[in-house]
Amino acid sequence: MKLKRTVIAAALAALAGAANAQVSDGIIKIGVMNDMSGLYADIAGPGSVVAAKMAVDDFGAAKKGMKVEVVGADHQNKPDIGSSIANQWYDVDKVDAIFDVPTSSVALAVSEITRKKGKAFLVSGAATSDLSGKACSPNTIHWTYDTWMLANGTGTAIVKTGGDTWFFLTADYAFGHALERDTETAVLKNGGKVLGKVRHPFPGQDFSSFLLQAQASKAKIIGLANAGGDTINSIKQAAEFGIVKGGQNLAGLLVFITDIHSLGLQTAQGLIFTESFYWDLNDGTRAWSKRFAAANGGKYPSMVQAGVYSSVLHYLKAIEAAKTDDGTKVIAQMKKMPTDDPLFGKGSIRRDGRKIHPAYLVEVKKPSESKGPYDYYKIRATIPADQAFRPEKDGGCNL
Amino acid sequence: MDTIFGVPTQALFGQLLIGLINGSFYALLSLGLAVIFGLLNIINFTHGAQYMMGAFVAYFLANKAGLGYWWSLVLVPLVVGFTGVIIERLMLSKLYKLDHLYGLLLTFGLALIIQGLFRNQYGTSGLPYAMPAELAGGRNLGFMFLPNYRAWVIVASLAVCIGTWFVIEKTKLGSYLRAATENPALVQAFGINVPRMITLTYGFGVALAAFAGVMAAPIYQVSPQMGADLIIVVFAVVVIGGMGSIMGSIVTGFALGLLEGLTKVFYPEASNTVIFVIMAIVLMVKPAGLFGAQK
């Protein structure tokens, strides 16, 4: 009996092997690298690993005879740590593709390593638009959002409704600089003015000093070019120092639903920002998000986690179509195929590695308008896919 | 308007005041560390985690027991201080005969475990803690808008710091404590229960951290990481002030808060590092710290 079972298992394994002749070592290994314990852990963190595993299940990898394994690691928001994990994963652990990687400085480093080693890199968490601009790579796809999308969505909307003088509070690293640059461009293009900027160390804790400088500038809008815990504390302390009561408004340039959950609607109400995913968009997003929350301790997905799901799904489809897990070839295949999933709808991937889909300008509800936890956004405008991202010709990518 | 190096003097006053507020936290936390190191010779790396626990217990009291901020100010130091007493009795007390390094490793490990447990349970974006209604709002000082709560932070922390200094340096109880660290055997011979005194001292140091945590809860998010980021700066403060020097840690805490405030105006990018630059310089010139006694 036991022998028979072994023989069947061996035969099945041989079959699976035959079907995936081009898959290196017979296993597709997906590495989800992000901040597992610091200020971005709720945006990405273990939730992104959950999302990746859901994508593997929904793709039906096991049924199709593909062996897919998901591993996770914590880059602690440090480029040196991220680089050494990437090297270790590619060289020793036989990881085929790296996903997520919030923190732009780390993502830029991992993108270079991935290009050198001919693997695949699908960025969901990082924001800098340079990933599909001057730092673009044939091995990298930038999936969920970028600083240009945020700046264009939020910056343009605010300038057009009268917020024409700006002061920036910027996280002092690649992401903050890119977000500030792209927003400044959007503000100037729409006829606004930038009165000043201050760069705060990352991560920060006390922003009152910087907020006072912003207050003194008399700008109508204080643009928060930071993220996660930094944005939360900035908003909270701005309320404390009477900045909004004094007639100035805050523009959260990168805000996630997890931040709003943490701030509470009382503090966050009225905030306007841009997202590329919200769980309550349609039946598809609602159904998926409820499944996700069930697997993620009740926490609803951020757009980064949704992006990890969507990118893993498309990556596996591309491997199935191209019959190889060679990084460069799979990325090329991914660009050839249109994307389609319940979270971001139909979309495509441009030659410069920019994934294209609609973006949403959202406003945080008043406490009285919300039906309960995570019922936080009103969709103010939908920015169509062809306008949501920087035109390919303006990015400076030479692919 | 008058300017100093291109910065309006009015703005500078505001920044100095903010520096003083941050200095209040440095002073409160470094004071606890100094008390523990001065009397127990333990480098308490759990301090940041205990500060975080203070904020969390305040959050629990508000949300599970309906007890507000003022209750928390009294109850939280007692509750968290008691956990300190347990740690001291069960673990630290076994290490006094060994090198400093063992205490450091134990407390560091405990800090990682405590932070990990909270992170696992509550995530990292933090929980909101409401400002007490009595201290909401603020006043316009002409050169800046000062939230009432921040003014309270300075007053409360100065009071606690000076009170602690007074008890340790000027009262009979304080003299027992200081004597017990110099020569425990002799003090014991006078009929004073030295181990109990040391346990309570550790509990008190921890309570100070928890008190700072309650003070911080309405300003910052209550998050598992809140202490981890702060503790390194606070250690630098203690080193600059002189390990174990009570007055040193208070004065240095406030002074470095001011200095950091100034850096945020003139060169914000360096505001995270300036304290460590000072630390390096002080260690080169005066290895025992500004107020430390050369041993």
Interface residues (C-beta under 8 A of the other chain):
Chain A: S37 G38 L39 Y40 A41 D42 I43 G45 D172 V198 R199 H200 P201 P203 G204 Q205 D206 S208 S209 F210 L212 Q213 Q215 A216 G228 G229 I232 N233 K236 Q237 E240 F241 G242 G246 T258 D259 H261 S262 L263 G264 T267 K299
Chain B: P8 A11 G14 Q15 I18 G19 I21 N22 G116 R119 G123 T124 S125 G126 L127 P128 M131 G137 G138 M144 F145 P147 Y149 R150 I219 Y220 Q221 S223 Q225 M226 D229 L230 G261 K264 V265 P268 E269 S271 N272 T273
